C-alpha cells in the first residue's frame, strides 16, 4: 500500500530502526502498540495477555519492568512472545540494565524520571553495544522540574521538545542514536503542537499517543483526535491508544484507525450502517451490533453495510462489498449494489457472515454470479414499492414541516 495515498501531506521521512524484527520509521508501515496491565512477574498471565494483543493486531507490546521479579519474568516472557517486547522503565536505571539482560527488544525511558546523566549514558552505552533501540518517552505529567520551572511553571510544547533534545544529547555523547521519541500529553492540542515542533527538529521516528486519555468513549475520541490529526499531516511512525480499558481495545482502535486512513491493509470488516430514520424497518443499531459481534475477530477485509430500509439502502451503500437492507420483515442482501438474495429478518446477521466469507474466498463477481439476481431484484422492488405506498416518499414528514415554515413566514 502507498503510505501517502490517504494522507493530507506526504509521509514524513524518518530514520529506520528495528524493534526486534519489526521495522519502525524509514517509510515502513505504521505499527500499533499496547501495554500489558498484568504483573510482569506473572509470566503465564502476562503471556496470555500478550497473545491476546497480538491476535488483535498489536505489532509491539510493552511490559513494565519496575522490580527485579519483573526483570526475571521478562527473561521467561521474551523468548515465548509472538511479538517484540519493550521494557517500560521509570525511576530505576538498574531496571533498564536488568531488562537488557532479560533480552528485551527495546527500552522506554522517561527523561522526567531518570535524570542523572551518568545513569542515562550508561544505559545508552549498553543499548549501543547490544543494538537495542530506546524510546525517549517524554510525558507532560512527569516533566523534569527544572524544565517545568524554566518554561514558566507549566507544561508547554517547547518544554517537552527540549526534554527530548536533552536526552538525545546525552545519547550522542556515547555515540548512540538508535532512538524513537514520544512527547505525550493528556491535553490533545498540547500533544499535537509538541509533535509538530518535534517533527521540525529531528528525523527520528515518532511514537504517537495521547497519554491518560481515559475510558471509552471519551478516551477513544481524544486519542483519535490527536493521533489522526498528526497522521494526516504525515507525522508518526508507530501509535498507541492509552485507554482505561482492556488493552485489547487499544489495539483494535489503533488498527481500525490506520485501516480507516488507508495506512495499513484492511484485515477486518469495515461495518458501515445508516443512522436510521422514519423509514427503517428494523432496529438498525441492534442489527449492526449483532453483526459486529458475529464477525468478531474474523479476518475478512470487506466493507459490509447494514441499512434500515430497502428503499434507499442498496443505492446508498452501493460501494460496499456486501450489505443487507430490511423490508417487509425480510432482509435483502446486495453485493456491490446488486440485489442477490432474500432472507428472513431473523437470519439477516447469519446471512451477512456467510456471504462475507464466500466473497472473501471467491470475490464479489463470483458472489453475484451464484445468485438469482432476477428474483432478488424483483422481491426487493416489491418490498420497496410496498414501503413507499404505506409511508410515502417523505417518511420523516419533512414536507409537512416545510409547509408550516412557509405558512409562518408568509403570515
C-alpha positions in Angstrom: 0.0 0.0 0.0 1.2 3.5 -0.7 1.7 5.1 2.7 0.9 8.5 1.3 -2.2 7.6 -0.5 -4.7 8.8 2.0 -2.8 11.4 4.0 -3.2 15.2 3.5 0.6 15.6 3.5 3.3 13.2 2.3 4.6 10.9 5.0 7.5 12.4 6.9 10.8 10.7 6.1 12.5 9.3 9.3 15.3 7.1 10.2 14.7 3.4 10.2 15.2 1.3 13.3 14.1 -2.2 14.3 12.3 -3.3 17.4 13.2 -6.9 17.2 12.1 -7.9 13.8 9.6 -5.1 13.4 10.7 -2.0 11.4 9.8 1.4 12.7 10.2 4.5 10.6 12.0 4.8 7.3 8.7 4.6 5.4 7.8 1.2 6.9 4.1 0.5 7.8 2.9 2.4 10.8 2.8 0.0 13.7 0.3 -0.5 16.6 1.5 -0.9 20.2 -0.1 -1.6 23.5 1.0 -2.4 27.1 0.2 -5.3 29.4 -1.6 -4.5 32.6 -0.6 -7.7 34.4 2.2 -8.0 36.9 5.2 -8.9 34.7 6.4 -11.4 37.3 3.2 -13.3 36.5 4.8 -14.9 33.4 1.8 -17.0 32.3 -0.8 -14.3 32.9 1.4 -11.8 31.0 2.0 -14.1 28.1 -1.7 -14.8 27.8 -2.4 -11.1 27.5 0.5 -10.6 25.0 -1.0 -13.3 22.8 -4.4 -11.7 23.0 -2.9 -8.3 22.0 -1.0 -10.0 19.1 -4.2 -11.7 17.9 -6.0 -8.3 17.9 -3.3 -6.8 15.7 -0.5 -5.5 18.0 2.9 -5.3 16.4 4.8 -4.5 19.5 3.9 -4.9 23.2 5.4 -3.1 26.2 5.7 -4.6 29.7 6.6 -2.8 32.9 10.0 -3.6 34.5 9.7 -2.0 37.9 11.3 -4.6 40.1 13.8 -7.5 39.9 10.9 -10.0 39.8 9.6 -8.3 36.7 13.0 -8.5 35.0 13.2 -12.2 35.8 9.7 -12.6 34.4 10.8 -10.8 31.2 13.6 -13.3 30.8 11.0 -16.0 30.5 8.5 -14.0 28.5 10.7 -12.6 25.8 11.6 -16.0 24.1 7.9 -17.1 24.2 6.3 -13.9 23.0 4.8 -13.7 19.4 5.8 -10.0 19.2 8.8 -7.9 20.2 8.8 -6.8 23.9 9.6 -3.3 25.1 10.5 -2.8 28.7 8.9 0.2 30.4 11.5 1.9 32.7 10.8 4.7 35.1 12.9 5.7 38.1 15.5 2.9 38.4 18.2 2.8 35.7 19.3 -0.6 37.1 15.9 -2.0 35.9 16.9 -0.9 32.4 20.1 -2.9 32.6 18.2 -5.9 34.0 15.7 -5.7 31.2 18.5 -5.7 28.7 19.9 -8.8 30.4 16.4 -10.3 30.0 16.7 -9.9 26.2 14.0 -7.2 25.5 13.9 -5.7 22.0 13.6 -2.1 23.2 13.6 0.2 26.2 11.3 3.0 27.1 12.9 5.7 29.2 11.1 8.6 30.8 13.5 11.6 30.9 11.5 13.1 33.7 12.2 10.2 36.0 15.8 9.2 35.2 17.7 12.4 35.5 21.3 11.7 36.4 23.4 12.0 33.2 25.8 9.2 34.1 22.9 6.8 34.6 21.3 7.8 31.3 24.6 7.5 29.4 25.3 4.1 31.0 22.0 2.7 29.7 22.6 4.2 26.3 26.0 2.6 26.1 24.6 -0.8 26.9 21.9 -0.4 24.3 24.5 0.7 21.8 26.6 -2.4 22.4 23.6 -4.7 22.2 21.9 -3.0 19.2 18.8 -2.3 21.2 16.8 0.9 20.5 15.4 3.2 23.1 12.2 5.2 23.0 12.6 8.6 24.7 9.1 8.8 26.3 8.5 12.4 27.3 5.3 12.8 29.3 3.7 16.1 30.1 2.7 14.8 33.5 6.2 13.9 34.6 8.3 16.7 33.1 11.7 17.4 34.7 11.0 20.1 37.4 13.9 22.2 36.1 12.3 22.4 32.6 8.9 23.0 34.2 10.3 26.0 36.0 12.2 27.2 33.0 9.1 27.4 30.9 7.0 29.4 33.3 5.8 26.8 35.7 3.7 25.0 33.1 3.9 22.2 30.6 4.5 23.6 27.1 5.3 22.1 23.7 8.7 23.8 23.9 9.5 22.2 27.3 8.5 18.7 26.1 10.6 19.0 23.0 13.6 20.4 25.0 13.3 17.4 27.3 13.6 15.0 24.3 16.5 17.0 22.9 18.4 16.9 26.2 18.1 13.1 26.3 19.3 12.9 22.7 22.3 15.0 23.6 23.3 12.5 26.4 22.9 9.6 24.0 25.1 11.4 21.4 27.9 11.7 23.9 28.2 7.9 23.9 27.6 7.5 20.2 24.1 6.1 20.4 21.3 7.3 18.1 19.0 4.2 17.6 16.1 6.2 19.0 12.4 6.8 18.6 10.6 9.6 20.5 7.2 10.4 22.0 6.0 13.7 23.6 2.7 12.7 25.0 0.2 14.8 27.0 -3.3 14.3 28.1 -4.3 17.6 26.5 -4.9 16.9 22.9 -3.9 20.3 21.5 -0.7 20.4 23.6 0.2 16.9 22.3 -0.4 17.9 18.7 1.7 21.0 18.9 4.5 19.2 20.7 4.8 16.6 18.0 4.6 19.2 15.3 7.5 21.0 16.9 9.5 17.8 17.4 9.0 16.8 13.8 10.6 20.0 12.7 13.8 19.5 14.6 14.5 15.7 14.4 14.3 12.9 11.9 14.0 10.2 14.5 10.8 8.1 14.2 7.9 9.3 16.4 5.6 7.3 18.6 2.2 8.9 18.8 -0.3 8.9 21.6 -2.5 10.9 24.0 -1.5 9.8 27.4 -4.0 9.1 30.1 -6.8 9.5 27.6 -9.3 7.8 29.9 -12.0 5.3 29.4 -14.0 4.9 26.1 -15.8 6.6 24.5 -14.2 9.9 25.6 -10.7 8.3 25.6 -11.2 7.0 22.1 -12.3 10.4 20.9 -9.4 12.2 22.5 -6.8 9.7 21.2 -8.2 9.7 17.7 -8.3 13.5 17.6 -4.7 13.7 18.4 -3.3 10.7 16.6 -5.3 11.1 13.4 -4.5 14.8 13.1 -0.8 14.1 13.1 -1.1 11.1 10.8 -3.0 13.2 8.3 -0.1 15.6 8.4 2.4 12.8 7.6 3.7 12.7 11.2 4.0 9.4 13.1 5.6 6.0 12.7 4.0 4.0 15.5 1.0 4.6 17.7 -0.6 3.6 20.9 -4.1 4.4 22.3 -3.8 4.8 26.1 -7.2 3.8 27.3 -8.6 3.0 30.7 -9.8 -0.3 29.4 -8.8 -3.8 28.3 -5.6 -3.2 26.3 -7.1 -5.3 23.5 -9.4 -2.3 22.9 -6.4 -0.1 22.4 -5.1 -2.4 19.7 -8.4 -2.7 17.9 -8.8 1.1 17.9 -5.3 1.6 16.6 -5.8 -1.0 13.8 -9.1 0.5 12.9 -7.7 4.0 12.7 -4.9 3.0 10.4 -7.2 1.0 8.2 -9.7 3.8 8.0 -7.0 6.2 7.0 -5.6 3.8 4.4 -2.3 3.5 6.2 -2.5 -0.3 6.8 -4.0 -3.0 4.8 -7.5 -3.9 6.0 -7.7 -7.2 7.9 -11.1 -7.0 9.5 -14.7 -6.0 8.5 -15.4 -2.3 7.9 -19.0 -2.2 9.0 -21.0 0.8 7.9 -24.6 1.4 8.9 -27.2 4.1 8.2 -28.2 6.3 11.1 -31.8 5.1 10.8 -34.9 7.2 10.0 -38.6 7.0 10.0 -38.5 4.5 7.1 -36.3 2.0 8.9 -37.9 -1.5 9.1 -35.6 -2.9 11.7 -33.6 -1.7 14.8 -30.5 -0.8 12.8 -28.4 -0.3 16.0 -29.3 -3.8 17.2 -28.6 -5.5 13.9 -25.3 -3.6 13.4 -24.1 -4.5 16.9 -25.1 -8.2 16.4 -23.3 -8.2 13.1 -20.1 -6.8 14.6 -20.2 -9.4 17.4 -20.8 -12.1 14.8 -17.8 -11.0 12.6 -15.7 -10.8 15.8 -12.0 -11.5 15.0 -12.6 -13.0 11.6 -10.1 -11.6 9.1 -12.5 -10.5 6.4 -11.1 -7.3 4.8 -14.5 -6.2 3.4 -16.8 -3.3 3.7 -20.2 -4.5 5.0 -23.3 -2.3 5.2 -26.3 -2.6 7.4 -29.2 -0.5 6.1 -32.5 0.2 7.7 -34.7 0.0 4.6 -34.8 -1.4 1.1 -35.9 1.9 -0.4 -32.5 3.6 -0.3 -30.2 1.1 1.3 -28.7 -0.7 -1.7 -28.2 2.5 -3.6 -26.7 4.5 -0.7 -24.3 1.6 0.1 -23.6 0.5 -3.5 -19.8 0.8 -3.0 -19.9 -1.7 -0.1 -18.7 -5.2 -0.9 -21.8 -6.6 0.8 -24.8 -5.3 2.5 -28.3 -6.0 3.8 -31.4 -3.8 3.9 -34.7 -4.5 5.6 -38.1 -4.5 4.1 -41.4 -6.3 4.8 -39.9 -8.4 7.6 -37.2 -9.6 5.2 -33.6 -8.9 4.7 -32.5 -8.0 1.2 -28.8 -8.9 0.6 -26.9 -6.9 -2.0 -23.3 -7.2 -3.4 -21.8 -4.0 -4.9 -25.4 -2.6 -5.0 -26.9 -5.6 -6.8 -29.6 -7.5 -5.0 -28.6 -11.1 -4.7 -30.8 -12.8 -2.1 -33.8 -12.5 0.3 -33.6 -14.0 3.8 -35.9 -14.0 6.8 -35.4 -10.9 9.1 -34.3 -13.3 11.9 -31.5 -14.6 9.6 -30.0 -11.3 8.5 -26.8 -11.4 10.5 -26.1 -15.1 9.8 -26.6 -14.4 6.1 -24.2 -11.5 6.2 -21.5 -13.6 7.7 -22.0 -16.5 5.3 -21.9 -14.2 2.2 -18.9 -12.3 3.6 -16.9 -15.5 3.9 -17.9 -16.5 0.4 -16.9 -13.1 -1.0 -13.6 -13.2 0.8 -12.7 -16.6 -0.7 -14.2 -16.2 -4.2 -14.7 -12.4 -4.8 -17.8 -10.2 -5.5 -18.1 -11.3 -9.1 -18.5 -14.9 -8.1 -21.0 -14.0 -5.4 -23.2 -12.2 -7.9 -22.8 -15.0 -10.4 -24.1 -17.6 -7.9 -27.2 -15.6 -7.2 -30.5 -15.4 -8.9 -30.5 -11.6 -9.2 -33.7 -11.5 -11.2 -35.7 -12.9 -8.3 -33.8 -11.0 -5.7 -34.3 -7.7 -7.5 -38.0 -8.4 -8.1 -38.6 -9.1 -4.4 -36.6 -6.0 -3.4 -38.7 -3.9 -5.8 -41.9 -5.4 -4.4 -41.0 -4.6 -0.8 -39.7 -1.2 -1.8 -42.9 -0.3 -3.6 -45.0 -1.6 -0.6 -43.0 0.5 1.8 -43.4 3.6 -0.3 -47.1 3.0 -0.6 -47.5 2.8 3.2 -45.1 5.5 4.2 -44.9 7.7 1.1 -41.7 9.3 -0.2 -41.4 11.5 2.8 -41.2 9.1 5.8 -39.9 11.8 8.1 -42.7 14.2 7.2 -40.3 16.9 6.2 -42.8 18.3 3.7 -45.3 19.0 6.5 -42.7 20.9 8.3 -41.8 22.9 5.2 -45.4 23.9 4.7 -45.7 25.1 8.3 -42.4 27.1 7.9 -43.8 28.8 4.8 -47.1 29.5 6.5 -45.5 31.2 9.4 -43.1 33.1 7.1 -45.8 34.3 4.8 -48.1 35.4 7.6 
